[in-house]
Amino acid sequence: MNVALIAHDNKKDDIVNLAVAYQNILKTVNLYATGTTGSRIAEATGLTIHRFQSGPYGGDQQIGAMVANDEMDLVIFLRDPLTAQPHDPDITALLRICDVHNVPVASNLATAEALIRAMEQGLINFKPRSN
């Protein structure tokens, strides 16, 4: 199972705390993240994370490409709807591609926790992988 983790600057502490709280579940899946987010999570948890470019350099688009190629099962993109910075990745394109390919996506902590817990309990039916 492949899970992507992305966060706007003001939500990086939240996604790190989420990963720390759920590291026993997250260690059972393949993790992908944008550059800075992935570095911070790996440092705090010791989890193995495939890191793409940072968001401003296209990391969110690299994750979007995995979604489009049916290589991503779940996306957690904690966004800051009130104070997003100009260099923060735009969630709109990633939300659209997740919707097109029926990939669950969380944009806030409450939904992220619900999806992680559902994943742990086998309540989410992920698409069979072609590879």
C-alpha positions as MATLAB code, in Angstrom:
seq = 'MNVALIAHDNKKDDIVNLAVAYQNILKTVNLYATGTTGSRIAEATGLTIHRFQSGPYGGDQQIGAMVANDEMDLVIFLRDPLTAQPHDPDITALLRICDVHNVPVASNLATAEALIRAMEQGLINFKPRSN';
ca = [
       0.000    0.000    0.000;
       1.354    3.432   -0.971;
       0.550    6.497    1.131;
       1.566   10.101    0.347;
       2.148   12.758    3.013;
       2.208   16.458    2.128;
       1.730   19.592    4.237;
       1.700   23.325    3.792;
       4.348   25.113    5.868;
       2.000   26.005    8.722;
       0.796   22.380    8.910;
       4.176   20.628    8.952;
       4.172   20.299   12.747;
       0.702   18.741   12.530;
       1.703   16.143    9.949;
       4.829   15.266   11.938;
       2.712   14.817   15.068;
       0.248   12.691   13.079;
       3.075   10.475   11.842;
       4.481   10.122   15.352;
       1.072    9.187   16.752;
       0.397    6.622   14.026;
       3.931    5.419   13.252;
       3.087    1.810   14.157;
       0.471    1.807   11.393;
       2.478    3.887    8.938;
       5.507    1.594    9.209;
       3.419   -1.128    7.524;
       2.955    0.823    4.270;
       5.167    2.461    1.650;
       5.428    6.152    2.476;
       5.996    8.962   -0.002;
       6.306   12.651    0.807;
       7.390   15.964   -0.546;
      10.961   16.906    0.386;
      10.805   18.976    3.544;
       7.750   17.193    4.934;
       9.399   13.820    4.357;
      12.625   14.925    6.019;
      10.832   16.176    9.104;
       8.708   13.028    9.432;
      11.695   10.708    8.951;
      13.717   12.639   11.526;
      10.914   12.500   14.102;
       9.878    8.877   13.552;
      12.701    6.957   11.898;
      10.208    5.823    9.242;
      11.493    5.070    5.756;
      10.041    7.612    3.337;
      10.581    8.039   -0.386;
      11.085   11.780   -0.746;
      10.133   13.686   -3.862;
      11.027   17.296   -4.628;
       9.791   19.914   -2.186;
       6.326   21.237   -2.988;
       7.466   24.478   -4.663;
       9.671   22.399   -6.982;
       6.925   20.007   -8.060;
       6.847   17.294   -5.404;
       3.072   17.460   -5.217;
       2.936   16.968   -8.986;
       5.221   13.936   -8.713;
       2.757   12.453   -6.233;
      -0.075   13.403   -8.588;
       1.666   11.448  -11.342;
       1.695    8.373   -9.103;
      -2.040    8.835   -8.515;
      -2.614    9.137  -12.273;
      -0.617    5.940  -12.855;
      -2.653    4.040  -10.218;
       0.417    3.788   -7.986;
      -0.937    5.682   -4.947;
      -3.580    4.375   -2.546;
      -4.059    7.240   -0.097;
      -3.042   10.907    0.011;
      -2.826   13.031    3.138;
      -2.315   16.689    2.236;
      -2.691   18.870    5.314;
      -3.432   22.277    3.924;
      -3.557   25.663    5.540;
      -6.717   27.282    4.168;
      -6.151   30.573    5.984;
      -2.476   31.447    5.635;
      -1.045   29.356    2.788;
       2.184   30.851    1.487;
       2.733   31.681   -2.189;
       5.360   28.923   -2.456;
       3.075   26.273   -0.885;
       1.819   23.636   -3.328;
      -1.684   24.088   -4.719;
      -3.959   21.335   -3.530;
      -6.563   21.825   -6.273;
      -4.822   19.797   -8.979;
      -3.993   16.978   -6.579;
      -7.574   16.843   -5.281;
      -8.842   16.688   -8.847;
      -6.580   13.800   -9.862;
      -7.448   11.898   -6.662;
     -11.138   12.337   -7.435;
     -10.672   11.218  -11.046;
      -8.854    8.066   -9.925;
     -10.988    7.443   -6.824;
      -8.055    7.739   -4.410;
      -8.979    8.754   -0.842;
      -7.505   12.103    0.154;
      -7.505   13.933    3.494;
      -6.930   17.667    3.723;
      -7.295   18.037    7.508;
      -6.264   16.149   10.648;
      -9.705   14.751   11.456;
     -10.069   13.114    8.046;
      -6.443   11.965    8.039;
      -6.904   10.190   11.371;
     -10.167    8.605   10.221;
      -8.535    7.272    7.039;
      -5.472    5.937    8.883;
      -7.689    4.156   11.413;
      -9.889    2.767    8.633;
      -6.759    1.590    6.814;
      -5.539   -0.135    9.981;
      -8.844   -1.957   10.413;
      -9.054   -2.979    6.756;
     -12.195   -0.899    6.243;
     -10.956    0.814    3.116;
     -11.027   -1.289   -0.039;
      -8.019   -0.209   -2.006;
      -7.829   -0.925   -5.701;
      -5.870   -4.015   -6.664;
      -2.414   -3.132   -7.922;
      -1.542   -3.936  -11.507;
       2.163   -4.305  -10.702;
];
